[in-house]
Amino acid sequence: MYCVKCGQKTELSTAKFCTRCGAQLIRRERKAIAPPQGEDKASALLMLLCFFFPVVGLILFITYNSEYPQKSKSCGIAALIGGCILVFLAIAVFVLLVVSIAAYRWYWF
């Protein structure tokens, strides 16, 4: 324990006053952090929402991070998978569109 006035380390844990400056020592007890009130389980409905709307999953990942770590993790994973599939499908549609336009031009011209 240290004195808040002079910074002297107090050897006795039961001391009420600082041996160097005489200031009163204040004890600060550590309080246990209470667990969150709600359940911290990943729900299938929430994961589907995050899968089909990755932006919502990212927002929920950020907001649930400190209070509900399991929900946060499941929202983040679902959003990541949904986002990757969305990007893959967008690239596939673009490639198919370019190939079909090239085939159409080649066939008719």
CORJORA-V339524 format. One line per field, one symbol per residue. psi: psi as a letter, one per 20 degrees, with the letter a starting at -180 (. if undefined). burial: + if it has 16 or more other ideal C-beta (glycine too) atoms within 10 Angstrom, else -. A space follows every 50 residues. Layout:
# CORJORA-V339524
psi=???
burial=???
This chain:
# CORJORA-V339524
psi=qqpigijppphpijqiqpigijqppppoqpqqpqqqgrqmqpqhghhggh ghnhgghgghgghighgnhgggghgggghggggghggghgggggghgggh gghghhgi.
burial=+-+------+-------+------+----------------+---++-++ +-++-+++-++--+---+--++-+++++++-++----------------- ---------
